[in-house]
Amino acid sequence: MSLLSGSRAATENDVASRQQKSLGTVIDCRSVKGGYHCSYTFPVDGDQYKGDCHSHSNWLGGNTVVVYYDPQDLRTTALEDFSAQSRKDRQMVYVLLLMMVAAVAYIFYARAIYRDDSKARTI
């Protein structure tokens, strides 16, 4: 999970440096685990493109939204700024790493106490 979030954060950070935005129209948003999956259309240089992504907002069909996209790859789109997404993913990586360090520290602490307890019982 943390490797995936870290990789995603790096990709989003890379895209954030060149992202552009366009006003799009929501086609559909449906509820999925952890949010909504939204489909939308947006224009770039007179051509119409279709995108879909995970969103934390339930947009109604026909709503106008800001679509962030990678001009080098128009399949990479989102309804949230890529730098904000990257920050959230990096924070998730830090939290997961902190939890892993705490778990390992607890295991070593518990083993040390158990070892001290078993030595005291044998004397």
Beta strands, then each sheet from edge to edge (+ up, - down):
strand 1: 20-32
strand 2: 35-44
strand 3: 47-55
strand 4: 64-70
strand 5: 73-78
sheet 1: 3+ 2- 1+ 4- 5+
end
